[in-house]
Amino acid sequence: MGNRLDLFEDLQNLEGELLRSFSVNLSVTSSFGSLCALFLGTRYPVVYVVSQEVERKRVVEELRTWRKFFGRDEPVLEVNLALPFSGVTLQKDLRESPRGVLVVAVGDLRQDVEELEYFLSHSFFLERGAHVDREKLLDLLFFLGYERVETVRERGQVAPRGEVLDLFPPHLEEPVRTYWWGNVLERMRLFDPETQRTRTDIESLFLPPRSGEFRKIELRKVLGRWAKVVFWESVLLEGVLFPVPYTVFLGLGEGKRFPLSVERAPAFLGDLAALFRFVQDQPLTQVVFFLPEGKRALLEEMLQGEGIKQQVTLVEGFLRKGFLTGRPRQVFLGEEDIFGYEFVRGKERRRVSPQELLKTLSPGDYVVHEEEGIGVFQGLREMVVGGVRRVYLEIAYAGGDRLYVPVENAHLVEKYVGLGEAKPEVHRLGRDDWKRAKERVRRAVEKVARELLELYARRHIERGHAFSPDTSWQRELELSFPFLETPDQKRAIEEVKRDMESPRPMDRLVCGDVGYGKTEVAVRAAFKAVMDGKQVALLAPTTLLSEQHYLTFCERMKHFPVRIAVLNRFRTPQEQREIIEKTARGEIDILIGTHRILQKDVQFKDLGLLIIDEEQRFGVMHKEHLKKLRANVDVLTLTATPIPRTLYLSLLGIRDISVIETPPEGRKPVYTLVLPRNLKTIEEAIRRELARGGQVFYVCPRIRDLFRVEQELRALFPDLPLAVAHGRLRGRELERIMEGFYRGDIPLLLATTIVEIGIDVPRANTLIVDFAPFFGLAQLYQLRGRVGRFDREAYAYFLYPRHLTNEARERLEALLEFGGTGSGLKLALRDLEIRGAGNILGTEQHGFIQEVGFSLYMKLLEEEIARQRGEEVPSGPEPVIRLREEAFIPSSYIENESERLRFYQRLFAARTERERQELQEELEDRFGKMPEEVRRLFEITRIRSCAKITQVTTLEERGDGVYLAAPLEMLVRFQEEGKALGIEGKLVTDHAQVLLRLPRVPVETLGMLFAKVANHGGAKDRR
């Protein structure tokens, strides 16, 4: 570390100058400035002033890179006054550790912050190990304005749960989970409000009021009290300070200019050949590249190929602007110097399985009991039966019948999902109607399974082109991607490449939310195909989307000799003829277009890859043409809201699926409002967006609605330029309007769903959807994706008339419920619940789905497919377990009934010991130490899992012991393994059936016996 810093002699002089004066204006605009600040922060706090919020985040990341590179430990603090009470946090940090670098935007220097001592006197302090009366603490939090909730997700909320107390102080970015033993605070951990899982421990916490008036102090006085100030010169050059009264800054000193002997590094802007020549030709003693982790491996491989890998040090990190030093000659380069842009980082989010989403169950829902039929769920009931307290699912059946299902058998109960709003027939208990219905469905799914397997078997039998491994150009293209790939996106790209390199034709679905990077997956797949001399067809459902793809592909491949063309109605007949002729001669590598490319006159010389965007938007005739095109070529399908058929067949393993769920860095959920239609709401929404210099999408469901709405808007805004766009306009006219809107010449665009996909306008961040109930949920979701794609807060207004159907109401409520980013997959499943499963497997299957519900129908279909494939299919009933154990989740442990039921369902759906272990860890993380009843419940689920493996059909506790029913050889094995555990079992007969009687032992001991037999003597362990 010391050797590196000694290279910068001017830093010694700078420190001396800073001690003599009160501020220094650095005369460089490179990353050397932040290095100086870090060096000076060793002894005392240094304030680094930047021009704006975006720059503040970049400098913080850069400082942390320098700190890691030089092995230093100075604190790096981001002063973000947008967070409540962040000024208090800053003062507290300065008092506790008076050194390091504080990065602040120049505008924040004018702001007032809460005075620390006064604020602390009105707050409460918690420390690990403290003795605190929890009831009094709760009373105090309510007095401070905190809101009691069941699950903490927002600032100012608190949720007590037994030994656990969750709270979200308004000054923190994450909530805190506190664990108690009586009135002793044992532990505190930050947790993710989305997943509810904890992250890191903290030692202390102060709890400020949720809101209120406090004594204030100017931020510049706070900083002047503690720190010296380093001004970044570009703040002054840009004139940011000039509009502010200069006297505000006199307390910080007027500063001096101090030159530093460094120079700006050259910018290579993506010309990697020039970069490599620079490294080879310059007399450099050290070359350091700072890159994000996702790009280092590719560049390292290319440096190796050039023979200069040993001359370059690759460091994970971020540098804004590179620089060269004079003595000795060194160069430090960041991603913008090398590639011409900075990569956008992504954050990983928790994945939610589609099956989990469908299992949300509430009282009043129709449910399907696999053995008893369709009933109505009434809720969870706690009852004492035979002296043992247990929890049951109560289900009402026809004729006043009630069925009480022990929670350990909850796996037999599924939520009913049928067709649309049609209500299912509720069965009576003890009748044969249900058995006959299931038998009818079994016969029906035999035929469906056979057809599906024949269809997909043909693709497995056929041989396609096995594409070559990646070329150096492929790696160069991937390095030029201006975003840092998210983990999901990287996984999808790898899966697509693996499929392409296989001799079997690819048929992969990539499902990703709007703006999550599906197009880049397609770009890389297309480029890989072209590198092997194959042609690519990209099919888009609309003219506008095809144009958007054309522009994207041209931009991404501009440095490579790839010939790209687009075929849609924006092209003249003459242009279309030329494109078709060149495609047939093989002079077009990538042809992008609408359904026009499906017509007979379009012929490819050597088609190798077909990319289909939003396949569900094409009609029956188009899909027939697609079947012919995709016979033996690789097929990649992109979608944000998969049609249920596509999604569920993928989940059944018949088709490959990749899901991209990680949102881009900084992506904010669109603020969604569902409101009754009135002109005042419309006027306010438009004026608010125009006032901040933005643009507005206004969408109507039908062309005939446009003209009436246009008159209303012109009356409200007589001087405002607005344009009307719909599918019946001539191609050139529509193109002119869309170009004008994109340039910002048209502030308000009134349109039909022609703008639903493919329009990215950075300044358009308000969407108004009129007569929203006339749209499908997938359409509404896609429309909302038109705004919020960039870094501004976005608003979506969904307006409805006075009278709504239940289906329309549920559709709009779903938009509010899944308002966050990444909810496309969830919405597709919710749409399935609302609109039914009618289009999943063809109209002839409607009646069968309605009879038994979608979940059971799909289970029967999955089993039939497995059977016809010759795979093992679980047969016979589930093991019956009747132990006199109190095994359930008490309401004192999880208060919310829906949450308890969700954990029951997740526990009984867990197939592996690892899944059960993860669930147990989540429970203890969120709700504290598990009570004995819950531990016994987990043990019984483990026994049930082992019972399936060991072919045990019944495990029943009676007056004189515990009885096992299983094949004789298994009973003997249980008897032998039991002796090793001190359990003396005896074979007995009961009504001509041989059983094994075991003495009563703790359930944990019984679990050990079952695990031992399953691991050593059972059938193949499927856990």
Summary of the structure (lengths in Angstrom):
residues: 1023
radius of gyration: 33.0
end to end distance: 51.1
largest distance: 101.7
contacts: 3332
relative contact order: 0.07
helix: 42%
strand: 22%
